Amino acid sequence: MNTNQERNANLPIRRNLTLTYALSFIVAILIVTASVAGILYRTVIYPTDELLRLFVSNDVVNLFIGLPILLGSKWMAWRENERCTSNSGGLKGSTRGWEATSRGLVGRVSGEALG
């Protein structure tokens, strides 16, 4: 195997990712709780004007940029994991793939060599 194949030998991940999803969900709940509390109770949580000016904008960014990125990436990872570990044993959709052989890249479906 060449170096690139060794590096990607474990991809896509086929193990159970339930713990990862649960921890990401807990982090999302903490982000929502801290950011909403910072916005709703800003004078209690940020007692000085300097703290208020610095951290309320961070709370808004966490809610409207950070949280969608976290949840979106977890959703895409879940979707890809479901697609790759389906009952068909491979990728759904396209059955055309390429594998490296001594002849170069070879299409798995048709067996045509690319050089």
N, C-alpha and C positions, 0 to 999 in steps of 0.2 A: 504494500500500500504506500502511496505517496503521503507526504505530510498533510496535505489538505484533506485527504480521505480519513486519515487517523484522527484529525481534529474534529471532523464531523461525523465520526462513526456512531456516536450516541444520539444523533439527531434524526428525526424528531423524537422528542421525549415521549416514551411510551409507558412511563410509570404513573402511579396514582398521584395526582396533584391536589388532592382534597385539602391537605394541611396548608399548602401554599395559598389556595383560594380562601380558606377560612382566615388565615392571618391577614391577607389583603383586605378581606371584608371587615375585620376588626380595626385595621388601620383606617379604612374609609369611615367607619363610625366615629373613630376618635377625631379625624379631620373635621367631619361635619359638626360634632359636638363642640370642639374647641373654637372653630371658626364662627359658628352661629352664636355661641356665648360671647365671643369677642365683639361681634357686631351688635347684638341686642343689649349687652351689659357693658358697653365700652367704657363708661365712666368709672365703673367699679373695677373692671379688670385692668384698665390702663388709666391710672390716677393722674398722670401728668399729661400736659398737652403734647410734649415730645413723644411719649410712648403712644399716645393716641394717634398722632400723625404717622408714626412709623409702622405700627402693627395692624391697624384696621385695614389698611390697603392690602397687607399680607393675608388677612383673613378672607377678603374678597377674592384675591387671586387663588388662594387654596380652594375655595368653593367652586369657582367658575373655570379654572384652568387645571389645577392639580388633581382634583377629584375626578373630573371626566377622563383625564389621561390615565389615572390609576385604574378606574373601572373599565375603561375602554380596552386597555392593554390586557387586563385579566379576562375580559370577554373574548377578545381575539385569541388569546392563548387557549382558552377553554374550547372555542370553536375549532381551532386547528388541531388540538389534541383529540377531540371527538371525531374529526374528519380522518385523522391518521390512524386511529385505533378502532375503526369501524369493523363490523363483522366480515367485511370483504377482505380484510387483511392488508389493505393498501389504501391509496388515495382514492376518494370518490371523485367523480367528474372525469378529468382527463386521465386516460390510461396510457398516454404516450409519455415515456420517460427516457432518459439517456443514462448509460452506464459506461464507465471507463474500462476499456479492455486493452489488450496489447495492440489491437488494430486502430485504436483511437476511440472516439465517442461512438457508441453504437446505439441505435434506437431499439428499445426493448420490444416494441410491438412489431416493427417491420424487419429489424435486423440490418438496416442499412448503415453503412459506415460513413463517418464524416471526415475521415482523414487521419 
